[in-house]
Amino acid sequence: MLSGQHIGTMSMLKAVIVGVGPDRGLGAQLCKRFAREGLDIIVSGRTQASLDAVVADIERAGGKASSFVADATDEADIVALFDNAGAGVDLAIYNAGNNTAGDILEMDAGYFENSWRVVCFGGFLFGREALRRMVPGKRGTILFTGASASLRGRAGYGAFNSAKAGLRTLAQAMAKEYGPAGIHVGHVVVDGAVDGDKIHSRFPDAGSHRERLLDIEGIVECYAFLYRQHRRAWSFEVDVRTSMETW
Ligand SMILES: NC(=O)c1ccc[n+]([C@@H]2O[C@H](COP(=O)([O-])OP(=O)(O)OC[C@H]3O[C@@H](n4cnc5c(N)ncnc54)[C@H](OP(=O)(O)O)[C@@H]3O)[C@@H](O)[C@H]2O)c1
C-alpha cells in the first residue's frame, strides 16, 4: 500500500477523483496512477464516455475502478458522489477547472461567476464532502490541482486567476483547520501548459515545443509524493514547471 500512514490496512482503500476527461489529461492519468498503486478509483466528471474509457483501461490493467457522472458545481451531485463511494475513501482529488481567458472590460458577469463556480466553489463542495467522510476516521488526503494562476494575476485571465487563487487559499485554510484532525490537504501548482490532449487539440503544432510542456507523469508523481508523505512530515504544496519556464 502506498501511504506510510496506511500500512496494515486490510480492505482496499478508495480514491475519488473529479475532473476526469480525455486519456491524455491530468485527471485520467491521476486515476490510472493511483489504481496502479492499489486504490479502488471512483472516476468522476461530466461525460460518461470519457469516464468509461478510463475505467475500462484500469480494469484491463488489473485495477479496480467505477465511474460516477457528476458536475463539480452541483452540490447534490457531489454529495451523491461521496455517498455512492461509501466507506474507505482515503484520497480525494479535485482536478476540475479549465482555463477561462477573457478581458475584464468585455466580460459578462455570468462568465466570471461560472469560472469561479467550477474552479473554486466546486473545490469547496468537494473538500467539504471529503472532510465529512474522513474526519470521523481521523485520516485521509485531499489534493487540489492548481495552476500558474493560483499564485499571480495576469492580463487576460482575471476570471481564472482569481478563482484559482481562491481555491488555493481555501485549500490552505482546510489544511490548517483539519490537519490537527488527521487530514492531509495539499495543493499542486501546475505552472505551465500540460503536454496533453487539451493543449494538442487547441494548438496543433504544440508537439514541436515539447520541452516547454509539462510532462503529465511528472505532475502525477507530485500527487503520489504528497499522498505517501509521513504524517509527521507533511507538505501543503508542490509546484512543478519545465526547466524552460520563466517564472
Ligand atoms: N492543461 C493545462 O495546460 C493545465 C495547465 C495548468 C493547470 N491545469 C489544471 O489541470 C486541471 C485539468 O487538467 P487537464 O487540463 O489535463 O484536463 P483533464 O484532466 O484532461 O480534464 C479535466 C476534465 O474535467 C472535466 N470537468 C470540467 N468541468 C467540470 C465540472 N464542472 N464538473 C466535473 N468535471 C468537470 C472536463 O471533462 P468533461 O467536460 O467531460 O466533464 C475536463 O475534461 C485543471 O485544474 C486545470 O486548471 C491544466
The ligand as an SDF file (V2000), in Angstrom:
LIG
                    3D

 48 52  0  0  0  0  0  0  0  0999 V2000
   -3.9660   21.6520  -19.3940 N   0  0  0  0  0  0  0  0  0  0  0  0
   -3.1080   22.5440  -18.9520 C   0  0  0  0  0  0  0  0  0  0  0  0
   -2.2510   23.0380  -19.6990 O   0  0  0  0  0  0  0  0  0  0  0  0
   -3.1410   22.9650  -17.4860 C   0  0  0  0  0  0  0  0  0  0  0  0
   -2.1370   23.8280  -17.0140 C   0  0  0  0  0  0  0  0  0  0  0  0
   -2.1450   24.1850  -15.6720 C   0  0  0  0  0  0  0  0  0  0  0  0
   -3.1370   23.6960  -14.8280 C   0  0  0  0  0  0  0  0  0  0  0  0
   -4.0980   22.8690  -15.3260 N   0  0  0  0  0  0  0  0  0  0  0  0
   -5.1230   22.3820  -14.4050 C   0  0  0  0  0  0  0  0  0  0  0  0
   -5.2340   20.9800  -14.5570 O   0  0  0  0  0  0  0  0  0  0  0  0
   -6.5880   20.5730  -14.3430 C   0  0  0  0  0  0  0  0  0  0  0  0
   -7.1300   19.8790  -15.5600 C   0  0  0  0  0  0  0  0  0  0  0  0
   -6.1550   19.0410  -16.1320 O   0  0  0  0  0  0  0  0  0  0  0  0
   -6.1000   18.9030  -17.7310 P   0  0  0  0  0  0  0  0  0  0  0  0
   -6.0140   20.2490  -18.3390 O   0  0  0  0  0  0  0  0  0  0  0  0
   -5.0570   17.9040  -18.0340 O   0  0  0  0  0  0  0  0  0  0  0  0
   -7.5310   18.4010  -18.0960 O   0  0  0  0  0  0  0  0  0  0  0  0
   -8.1620   16.9410  -17.8710 P   0  0  0  0  0  0  0  0  0  0  0  0
   -7.7350   16.4250  -16.5680 O   0  0  0  0  0  0  0  0  0  0  0  0
   -7.9570   16.1390  -19.0830 O   0  0  0  0  0  0  0  0  0  0  0  0
   -9.6660   17.3080  -17.8850 O   0  0  0  0  0  0  0  0  0  0  0  0
  -10.3470   17.8390  -16.8270 C   0  0  0  0  0  0  0  0  0  0  0  0
  -11.7710   17.4840  -17.0770 C   0  0  0  0  0  0  0  0  0  0  0  0
  -12.5800   17.9940  -16.0450 O   0  0  0  0  0  0  0  0  0  0  0  0
  -13.9010   17.9180  -16.5080 C   0  0  0  0  0  0  0  0  0  0  0  0
  -14.6880   18.9970  -15.9510 N   0  0  0  0  0  0  0  0  0  0  0  0
  -14.7100   20.2920  -16.3300 C   0  0  0  0  0  0  0  0  0  0  0  0
  -15.6310   20.9550  -15.6440 N   0  0  0  0  0  0  0  0  0  0  0  0
  -16.1950   20.0610  -14.8060 C   0  0  0  0  0  0  0  0  0  0  0  0
  -17.2360   20.1430  -13.8670 C   0  0  0  0  0  0  0  0  0  0  0  0
  -17.9180   21.2730  -13.6450 N   0  0  0  0  0  0  0  0  0  0  0  0
  -17.5560   19.0390  -13.1670 N   0  0  0  0  0  0  0  0  0  0  0  0
  -16.9170   17.8670  -13.3850 C   0  0  0  0  0  0  0  0  0  0  0  0
  -15.9410   17.7360  -14.2840 N   0  0  0  0  0  0  0  0  0  0  0  0
  -15.5960   18.8230  -14.9840 C   0  0  0  0  0  0  0  0  0  0  0  0
  -13.8680   18.0490  -18.0450 C   0  0  0  0  0  0  0  0  0  0  0  0
  -14.4200   16.8990  -18.6530 O   0  0  0  0  0  0  0  0  0  0  0  0
  -15.9860   16.9450  -19.0570 P   0  0  0  0  0  0  0  0  0  0  0  0
  -16.1580   18.1730  -19.8850 O   0  0  0  0  0  0  0  0  0  0  0  0
  -16.1630   15.6720  -19.8200 O   0  0  0  0  0  0  0  0  0  0  0  0
  -16.7340   16.9800  -17.7720 O   0  0  0  0  0  0  0  0  0  0  0  0
  -12.3850   18.0800  -18.3350 C   0  0  0  0  0  0  0  0  0  0  0  0
  -12.0570   17.3590  -19.4860 O   0  0  0  0  0  0  0  0  0  0  0  0
   -7.3720   21.8560  -14.0730 C   0  0  0  0  0  0  0  0  0  0  0  0
   -7.4770   22.0470  -12.6870 O   0  0  0  0  0  0  0  0  0  0  0  0
   -6.5160   22.9070  -14.7260 C   0  0  0  0  0  0  0  0  0  0  0  0
   -6.7340   24.1900  -14.1990 O   0  0  0  0  0  0  0  0  0  0  0  0
   -4.1340   22.4920  -16.6320 C   0  0  0  0  0  0  0  0  0  0  0  0
  1  2  1  0
  2  3  2  0
  2  4  1  0
  4  5  1  0
  4 48  2  0
  5  6  2  0
  6  7  1  0
  7  8  2  0
  8  9  1  0
  8 48  1  0
  9 10  1  0
  9 46  1  0
 10 11  1  0
 11 12  1  0
 11 44  1  0
 12 13  1  0
 13 14  1  0
 14 15  2  0
 14 16  1  0
 14 17  1  0
 17 18  1  0
 18 19  2  0
 18 20  1  0
 18 21  1  0
 21 22  1  0
 22 23  1  0
 23 24  1  0
 23 42  1  0
 24 25  1  0
 25 26  1  0
 25 36  1  0
 26 27  1  0
 26 35  1  0
 27 28  2  0
 28 29  1  0
 29 30  1  0
 29 35  2  0
 30 31  1  0
 30 32  2  0
 32 33  1  0
 33 34  2  0
 34 35  1  0
 36 37  1  0
 36 42  1  0
 37 38  1  0
 38 39  2  0
 38 40  1  0
 38 41  1  0
 42 43  1  0
 44 45  1  0
 44 46  1  0
 46 47  1  0
M  CHG  2   8   1  16  -1
M  END
$$$$
